[in-house]
Every structure is written in C-alpha cells, then in structure tokens.
Amino acid sequence: MAPGTPLRVLSDTITVRVDPEETGGAFAVLEEVTPPGAGVPPHVHDRTDETFVVLDGEAEFSCGARTIRGGRGTVVFVPRGTPHAFRNAGKTPLRQIVTLTPPDFVRFFQAVHDAAASDPAAVMALAQGHDIRFV
C-alpha cells in the first residue's frame, strides 16, 4: 500500500502516513478524517495497541468503562484487548493521527476500500482475520 493514498472506509477517509513495511512491521501511522456525527462502532483488537491524537475537531471516545471527550491535542491510548469506539462529536470534520502497534489490522482498511464495502455487515465480514472483533 503506497503511503499517502486515501482509502475510503465507510464514512471515513484513512491515509496511511507510515506503512508497516517502512518500520519492519513494528507500527503504522494513519491519518483518519471522520465527518460530523460519524464514527467507529465498539470493537476490540486482541494483538494491537492504538494511540489517537486529535488534530482538528471534537472527538468522543469510549475506552473500556471510560468516556473521553476532547479536541485538538487530546491523546487517547487504547491497550490491546480493550473494547473501544469513537465518534465525531463536533460540527466540523474530525482529523486524527492513529498509531497502530503492531500494525496487524492496517490491511483491513485497504480490503474495505478495494471491496467498496458500504454496508456495516460487509465491513464486519472483512474484519475477520484482521485483528478486529466488533462487539
């Protein structure tokens, strides 16, 4: 996957900024843009930690039993095995940098984009085998 190529994943646009191949599979860095009101439903990664850094907009995260709401500069760490979700809680696009360590599920975004999967059931089917378990 070429870094800098925007991928359409449901309502979000995800751009790989640092590909796992560049880091020897240690991590990946993504830029994710989410329109107002949209977000990612609750899910778990069994092998991957995620770190979110809000660049623009207003985000609301659920991370385990916690709810975190914040704008520019908010950082949320989600350890592997923790149910989590986020949504754009503002009126402008939410732009975040997301670091995946290790990047086990980065290829999921390419698969969804390539399949032009537009309904949640198709996306959930593609998640199988990519370290994403929707809850």
C-alpha positions, -999 to 999 in steps of 0.1 A, spaced: 0 0 0 15 33 -10 17 58 18 -4 89 11 -31 71 -8 -65 80 7 -87 50 14 -125 52 18 -137 32 47 -175 37 52 -178 74 60 -141 79 69 -111 87 48 -79 69 60 -45 78 47 -15 56 56 13 81 65 38 54 77 34 20 62 42 -11 83 68 -21 57 87 11 64 90 1 101 98 -36 97 63 -44 109 67 -25 142 40 1 138 19 21 113 7 57 114 -26 67 98 -44 99 93 -82 95 98 -109 120 88 -144 114 101 -174 136 92 -196 151 119 -218 125 136 -200 96 122 -176 72 140 -164 37 145 -186 12 164 -174 -7 195 -147 -32 187 -116 -49 201 -81 -56 188 -65 -86 205 -30 -80 193 -28 -43 186 -25 -11 208 -38 21 193 -29 57 201 -52 85 188 -41 122 186 -68 147 177 -56 173 153 -88 190 144 -124 187 156 -141 173 186 -139 135 194 -157 113 219 -140 80 227 -153 51 248 -124 31 261 -134 3 284 -156 19 310 -143 54 304 -157 82 281 -132 108 269 -142 139 250 -117 163 236 -105 185 208 -71 194 193 -43 179 213 -63 152 230 -44 119 232 -61 86 239 -42 53 243 -62 21 238 -44 -11 250 -50 -43 231 -79 -63 244 -99 -31 254 -133 -25 239 -134 9 223 -152 32 199 -151 68 188 -173 93 171 -170 129 158 -189 148 184 -185 182 167 -198 201 137 -166 200 116 -146 171 103 -126 152 130 -90 147 119 -67 123 139 -34 106 137 -37 70 148 -6 48 156 -11 10 154 14 -11 174 19 -36 159 0 -28 127 -18 -61 125 -50 -47 110 -38 -19 87 -45 -41 57 -82 -42 67 -86 -6 55 -72 -15 21 -96 -45 19 -127 -24 27 -116 3 2 -109 -23 -25 -142 -40 -20 -161 -7 -19 -179 -22 11 -205 4 20 -227 -15 45 -217 -24 80 -223 -62 75 -199 -63 46 -173 -44 67 -177 -68 96 -172 -98 73 -140 -82 60 -128 -77 96 -124 -114 102 -87 -123 101 -76 -87 105 -75 -84 144 -108 -66 146 -137 -80 165 -168 -60 167 -187 -62 200 
